[in-house]
Amino acid sequence: MSPQLGSPIVVEHLTAGEFREAQLAPYNQLIGIHTLFEDPTSGVEHHVIRYPAGLRGRPHRHTAAHTIIVLEGELEVNGRVIGPHSYAHFPAGEPMQHQASGDQPCVFVLCFDGPFDVEVLED
């Protein structure tokens, strides 16, 4: 007899969801956020993020590690530009800076390993 399978959360067409606008401390513009998953017990969060063209980010850090997978456009990650199908992981507490690169928006999946918080660092 086959084991009973669970009920995964499945989201097709990640960029087609509704995005809410948010102003977060590190950024000079509003960003778009489409929440995929939030675990109230662990604080784990998964989102699709849309950075508008020209968005600039200030150096910052988070207490939880997080991972980015670029879907569309280019993202500048600590001075390095990465494009679609690229992966970046940021360990907890490490200073970072990420922002849109060039004159196009950037869309990526963001997976936080714990509750979201942000500390903006000196420029």
N, CA, C and O of each residue as an XYZ file, in Angstrom:
492
protein
N       0.848     -1.175      0.000
C       0.000      0.000      0.000
C       0.898      1.244      0.000
O       1.874      1.308      0.747
N       0.565      2.219     -0.831
C       1.327      3.461     -0.925
C       1.059      4.334      0.293
O      -0.050      4.334      0.827
N       2.083      5.088      0.740
C       1.855      6.005      1.861
C       0.918      7.131      1.450
O       0.860      7.506      0.279
N       0.196      7.661      2.407
C      -0.682      8.811      2.165
C       0.185     10.034      1.920
O       1.044     10.357      2.741
N      -0.023     10.706      0.823
C       0.774     11.876      0.489
C       0.165     13.136      1.077
O      -1.052     13.241      1.229
N       1.016     14.081      1.402
C       0.568     15.348      1.987
C       0.007     16.294      0.943
O      -0.109     15.948     -0.233
N      -0.335     17.475      1.381
C      -0.903     18.511      0.515
C       0.091     19.658      0.382
O       0.105     20.557      1.223
N       0.924     19.646     -0.663
C       1.896     20.725     -0.822
C       1.212     22.025     -1.229
O       0.106     22.022     -1.768
N       1.884     23.117     -0.963
C       1.454     24.406     -1.487
C       2.086     24.517     -2.867
O       3.310     24.473     -2.996
N       1.271     24.658     -3.883
C       1.760     24.751     -5.255
C       1.314     26.085     -5.828
O       0.132     26.425     -5.786
N       2.265     26.836     -6.360
C       1.970     28.107     -7.010
C       2.567     28.040     -8.414
O       3.785     27.979     -8.580
N       1.716     28.053     -9.397
C       2.184     28.087    -10.773
C       2.235     29.535    -11.242
O       1.466     30.371    -10.767
N       3.127     29.830    -12.165
C       3.238     31.180    -12.726
C       3.486     32.214    -11.621
O       2.645     33.071    -11.347
N       4.630     32.113    -11.013
C       4.981     32.931     -9.851
C       4.826     34.428    -10.062
O       4.505     35.147     -9.116
N       5.040     34.907    -11.254
C       4.983     36.349    -11.487
C       3.574     36.853    -11.799
O       3.378     38.053    -11.996
N       2.597     35.953    -11.846
C       1.231     36.345    -12.193
C       0.383     36.701    -10.969
O      -0.747     37.161    -11.128
N       0.894     36.501     -9.765
C       0.116     36.771     -8.554
C      -0.073     38.250     -8.284
O       0.541     39.101     -8.928
N      -0.936     38.541     -7.316
C      -1.149     39.932     -6.893
C      -0.005     40.382     -6.001
O       0.387     39.678     -5.070
N       0.522     41.555     -6.295
C       1.604     42.136     -5.515
C       1.046     43.308     -4.711
O       0.319     44.146     -5.243
N       1.392     43.358     -3.433
C       1.052     44.532     -2.628
C       2.287     45.417     -2.590
O       3.414     44.924     -2.632
N       2.075     46.711     -2.511
C       3.199     47.640     -2.447
C       3.635     47.821     -1.003
O       2.808     47.855     -0.092
N       4.939     47.936     -0.806
C       5.482     48.139      0.538
C       6.709     49.031      0.448
O       7.486     48.954     -0.504
N       6.865     49.878      1.456
C       8.068     50.700      1.570
C       8.898     50.118      2.704
O       8.510     50.211      3.869
N      10.036     49.519      2.373
C      10.924     48.953      3.383
C      12.127     49.875      3.560
O      12.577     50.513      2.609
N      12.635     49.938      4.773
C      13.681     50.886      5.158
C      14.894     50.935      4.232
O      15.388     52.032      3.971
N      15.406     49.813      3.718
C      16.621     49.925      2.910
C      16.432     50.540      1.526
O      17.422     50.887      0.882
N      15.190     50.690      1.043
C      14.966     51.006     -0.363
C      14.447     52.418     -0.603
O      13.740     52.985      0.230
N      14.811     52.975     -1.757
C      14.415     54.332     -2.113
C      13.073     54.389     -2.839
O      12.606     55.479     -3.171
N      12.447     53.249     -3.090
C      11.161     53.187     -3.780
C      10.300     52.091     -3.150
O      10.782     51.260     -2.380
N       9.020     52.116     -3.499
C       8.138     51.028     -3.111
C       8.539     49.761     -3.858
O       8.981     49.824     -5.006
N       8.385     48.610     -3.204
C       8.613     47.327     -3.864
C       7.291     46.566     -3.888
O       6.376     46.876     -3.125
N       7.195     45.575     -4.761
C       6.016     44.725     -4.819
C       6.292     43.411     -4.106
O       7.356     42.818     -4.278
N       5.333     42.957     -3.303
C       5.481     41.704     -2.556
C       4.260     40.826     -2.800
O       3.124     41.259     -2.606
N       4.503     39.598     -3.225
C       3.449     38.584     -3.353
C       3.833     37.445     -2.408
O       4.796     36.723     -2.666
N       3.093     37.283     -1.331
C       3.416     36.272     -0.322
C       2.980     34.894     -0.804
O       1.844     34.698     -1.235
N       3.909     33.948     -0.722
C       3.642     32.563     -1.104
C       3.337     31.691      0.113
O       2.464     30.825      0.071
N       4.082     31.941      1.209
C       3.982     31.074      2.384
C       4.505     31.814      3.602
O       5.517     32.511      3.530
N       3.810     31.660      4.723
C       4.282     32.172      6.019
C       3.968     31.121      7.075
O       2.840     30.635      7.156
N       4.958     30.771      7.879
C       4.773     29.821      8.968
C       4.769     30.600     10.279
O       5.811     31.107     10.691
N       3.620     30.704     10.941
C       3.549     31.502     12.171
C       4.364     30.918     13.320
O       4.716     31.640     14.254
N       4.663     29.647     13.267
C       5.448     29.022     14.346
C       6.932     29.332     14.222
O       7.551     29.778     15.188
N       7.514     29.101     13.042
C       8.958     29.297     12.852
C       9.313     30.690     12.341
O      10.450     31.138     12.490
N       8.338     31.374     11.739
C       8.596     32.675     11.142
C       9.107     32.604      9.716
O       9.345     33.639      9.095
N       9.283     31.387      9.180
C       9.740     31.227      7.797
C       8.770     31.949      6.862
O       7.553     31.864      7.030
N       9.321     32.659      5.874
C       8.516     33.397      4.909
C       9.056     33.177      3.507
O      10.269     33.174      3.294
N       8.154     32.993      2.550
C       8.516     32.890      1.133
C       7.688     33.912      0.370
O       6.471     33.980      0.542
N       8.339     34.706     -0.471
C       7.669     35.761     -1.224
C       8.219     35.822     -2.644
O       9.336     35.377     -2.908
N       7.435     36.372     -3.543
C       7.945     36.838     -4.822
C       8.045     38.354     -4.677
O       7.084     39.014     -4.281
N       9.213     38.896     -5.001
C       9.484     40.321     -4.844
C       9.695     40.941     -6.217
O      10.365     40.367     -7.076
N       9.117     42.116     -6.411
C       9.331     42.874     -7.646
C       9.995     44.194     -7.277
O       9.404     45.036     -6.600
N      11.243     44.360     -7.736
C      11.945     45.625     -7.599
C      11.699     46.442     -8.867
O      11.896     45.929     -9.968
N      11.274     47.698     -8.739
C      11.124     48.533     -9.929
C      12.490     48.935    -10.483
O      13.492     48.925     -9.768
N      12.513     49.288    -11.768
C      13.748     49.796    -12.368
C      14.235     50.995    -11.562
O      13.438     51.833    -11.139
N      15.534     51.072    -11.353
C      16.115     52.204    -10.641
C      16.103     52.091     -9.131
O      16.617     52.976     -8.447
N      15.531     51.023     -8.591
C      15.505     50.867     -7.136
C      16.930     50.764     -6.604
O      17.759     50.036     -7.151
N      17.199     51.493     -5.544
C      18.506     51.449     -4.886
C      18.304     50.986     -3.453
O      17.362     51.392     -2.772
N      19.213     50.124     -3.016
C      19.150     49.603     -1.661
C      20.337     50.071     -0.841
O      21.445     50.219     -1.359
N      20.099     50.300      0.438
C      21.173     50.667      1.361
C      21.705     49.395      2.015
O      20.985     48.402      2.110
N      22.958     49.417      2.466
C      23.479     48.255      3.188
C      22.606     47.951      4.416
O      22.160     48.857      5.120
N      22.380     46.662      4.649
C      21.524     46.245      5.760
C      21.866     44.806      6.140
O      22.711     44.165      5.516
N      21.198     44.320      7.167
C      21.339     42.908      7.565
C      20.042     42.439      8.203
O      19.194     43.235      8.606
N      19.919     41.117      8.279
C      18.756     40.467      8.886
C      19.252     39.424      9.892
O      20.353     38.894      9.742
N      18.449     39.130     10.909
C      18.846     38.105     11.878
C      18.627     36.700     11.340
O      19.204     35.746     11.863
N      17.798     36.551     10.298
C      17.586     35.242      9.668
C      18.307     35.198      8.324
O      18.379     36.201      7.614
N      18.832     34.040      7.989
C      19.404     33.841      6.657
C      18.289     33.921      5.625
O      17.124     33.676      5.936
N      18.654     34.264      4.399
C      17.665     34.227      3.331
C      18.310     33.946      1.989
O      19.505     34.160      1.782
N      17.470     33.457      1.082
C      17.902     33.025     -0.235
C      17.083     33.750     -1.294
O      15.886     33.980     -1.119
N      17.739     34.108     -2.393
C      17.096     34.764     -3.526
C      17.329     33.922     -4.771
O      18.441     33.451     -5.012
N      16.266     33.733     -5.566
C      16.361     33.092     -6.872
C      15.752     34.068     -7.879
O      14.555     34.348     -7.834
N      16.575     34.580     -8.778
C      16.130     35.586     -9.746
C      15.303     34.921    -10.845
O      15.714     33.924    -11.439
N      14.121     35.502    -11.101
C      13.244     35.008    -12.154
C      13.331     35.863    -13.421
O      13.398     35.334    -14.531
N      13.330     37.193    -13.245
C      13.335     38.132    -14.373
C      14.235     39.309    -14.045
O      14.350     39.711    -12.887
N      14.872     39.859    -15.070
C      15.702     41.036    -14.891
C      17.057     40.702    -14.289
O      17.487     39.548    -14.280
N      17.717     41.734    -13.790
C      19.034     41.580    -13.169
C      19.030     42.191    -11.785
O      18.396     43.219    -11.549
N      19.739     41.554    -10.877
C      19.839     41.983     -9.494
C      21.303     42.216     -9.164
O      22.154     41.374     -9.452
N      21.595     43.364     -8.556
C      22.951     43.619     -8.074
C      23.023     43.119     -6.640
O      22.256     43.554     -5.781
N      23.948     42.204     -6.388
C      24.104     41.558     -5.090
C      25.509     41.837     -4.575
O      26.480     41.274     -5.079
N      25.621     42.711     -3.566
C      26.925     43.076     -3.001
C      27.925     43.438     -4.099
O      29.087     43.034     -4.049
N      27.462     44.208     -5.097
C      28.333     44.685     -6.154
C      28.442     43.778     -7.368
O      29.066     44.159     -8.358
N      27.855     42.593     -7.321
C      27.902     41.650     -8.445
C      26.518     41.559     -9.077
O      25.521     41.448     -8.365
N      26.446     41.604    -10.411
C      25.164     41.539    -11.109
C      24.872     40.090    -11.503
O      25.697     39.412    -12.115
N      23.661     39.635    -11.128
C      23.221     38.292    -11.491
C      21.887     38.395    -12.232
O      21.106     39.318    -12.001
N      21.641     37.440    -13.118
C      20.437     37.484    -13.934
C      19.507     36.320    -13.662
O      19.659     35.607    -12.670
N      18.539     36.131    -14.554
C      17.541     35.072    -14.386
C      18.191     33.702    -14.178
O      19.226     33.386    -14.765
N      17.560     32.916    -13.337
C      17.976     31.549    -12.999
C      19.212     31.540    -12.098
O      19.873     30.510    -11.967
N      19.531     32.687    -11.473
C      20.667     32.775    -10.552
C      20.182     32.675     -9.116
O      19.027     32.961     -8.803
N      21.094     32.265     -8.260
C      20.821     31.994     -6.843
C      21.796     32.791     -5.999
O      22.981     32.872     -6.323
N      21.303     33.384     -4.912
C      22.171     34.060     -3.940
C      21.671     33.702     -2.544
O      20.467     33.726     -2.285
N      22.588     33.375     -1.658
C      22.231     33.057     -0.269
C      22.990     34.004      0.651
O      24.186     34.234      0.476
N      22.279     34.550      1.634
C      22.855     35.476      2.601
C      22.767     34.858      3.990
O      21.664     34.659      4.499
N      23.900     34.551      4.617
C      23.863     34.028      5.983
C      23.274     35.059      6.960
O      23.332     36.264      6.718
N      22.727     34.575      8.029
C      22.139     35.432      9.064
C      23.177     36.418      9.596
O      24.323     36.049      9.851
N      22.763     37.672      9.759
C      23.598     38.691     10.379
C      24.661     39.308      9.495
O      25.336     40.246      9.918
N      24.831     38.808      8.275
C      25.896     39.311      7.403
C      25.455     40.582      6.679
O      24.347     40.623      6.146
N      26.300     41.625      6.647
C      25.945     42.839      5.905
C      25.750     42.534      4.426
O      26.476     41.728      3.844
N      24.758     43.192      3.826
C      24.434     42.934      2.422
C      23.841     44.176      1.791
O      23.416     45.112      2.468
N      23.829     44.151      0.466
C      23.153     45.190     -0.302
C      22.673     44.538     -1.591
O      23.465     43.943     -2.323
N      21.379     44.649     -1.868
C      20.861     44.169     -3.155
C      19.864     45.179     -3.684
O      19.122     45.817     -2.938
N      19.878     45.297     -5.016
C      19.055     46.310     -5.670
C      18.885     45.931     -7.129
O      19.593     45.065     -7.643
N      17.928     46.595     -7.801
C      17.742     46.380     -9.228
C      19.001     46.847     -9.956
O      19.672     47.784     -9.523
N      19.306     46.183    -11.057
C      20.465     46.561    -11.853
C      19.987     47.017    -13.223
O      19.089     46.408    -13.804
N      20.574     48.070    -13.732
C      20.198     48.570    -15.046
C      18.877     49.312    -15.017
O      18.451     49.809    -13.974
N      18.230     49.382    -16.175
C      17.001     50.157    -16.296
C      15.760     49.274    -16.425
O      14.746     49.698    -16.978
N      15.845     48.055    -15.915
C      14.724     47.118    -15.962
C      14.327     46.714    -14.540
O      15.159     46.728    -13.633
N      13.054     46.355    -14.349
C      12.669     45.801    -13.051
C      13.302     44.425    -12.849
O      13.817     43.825    -13.792
N      13.260     43.948    -11.645
C      13.801     42.638    -11.303
C      12.763     41.908    -10.451
O      12.184     42.493     -9.536
N      12.530     40.638    -10.754
C      11.581     39.827     -9.996
C      12.323     38.598     -9.495
O      13.049     37.951    -10.249
N      12.135     38.275     -8.204
C      12.829     37.132     -7.630
C      12.009     36.492     -6.521
O      11.125     37.117     -5.934
N      12.325     35.230     -6.251
C      11.759     34.526     -5.109
C      12.682     34.784     -3.931
O      13.902     34.674     -4.051
N      12.095     35.127     -2.794
C      12.839     35.397     -1.561
C      12.354     34.428     -0.492
O      11.169     34.411     -0.160
N      13.267     33.619      0.049
C      12.930     32.656      1.105
C      13.694     33.020      2.369
O      14.916     32.881      2.423
N      12.973     33.486      3.387
C      13.557     33.814      4.688
C      13.494     32.587      5.574
O      12.464     31.916      5.637
N      14.603     32.285      6.271
C      14.681     31.120      7.154
C      14.086     31.371      8.533
O      14.099     30.475      9.377
N      13.572     32.549      8.776
C      12.978     32.899     10.068
C      12.194     34.178      9.898
O      11.961     34.614      8.770
N      11.782     34.787     10.990
C      10.994     36.025     10.884
C      11.777     37.132     10.191
O      12.992     37.247     10.353
N      11.065     37.940      9.421
C      11.676     39.061      8.724
C      11.936     40.208      9.694
O      11.057     40.608     10.457
N      13.131     40.716      9.652
C      13.482     41.964     10.327
C      14.591     42.589      9.487
O      15.197     41.910      8.658
N      14.855     43.847      9.690
C      15.913     44.498      8.924
C      16.561     45.583      9.778
O      15.886     46.339     10.476
N      17.875     45.636      9.703
C      18.653     46.693     10.342
C      19.449     47.392      9.243
O      20.336     46.795      8.633
N      19.127     48.652      8.997
C      19.856     49.428      8.002
C      21.196     49.822      8.613
O      21.255     50.281      9.754
N      22.262     49.642      7.853
C      23.616     49.953      8.309
C      24.046     51.304      7.748
O      23.404     51.832      6.840
N      25.095     51.849      8.267
C      25.605     53.132      7.796
C      25.984     53.011      6.326
O      26.521     51.989      5.900
N      25.705     54.052      5.557
C      26.092     54.071      4.128
C      27.569     54.303      3.979
O      28.076     54.351      2.859
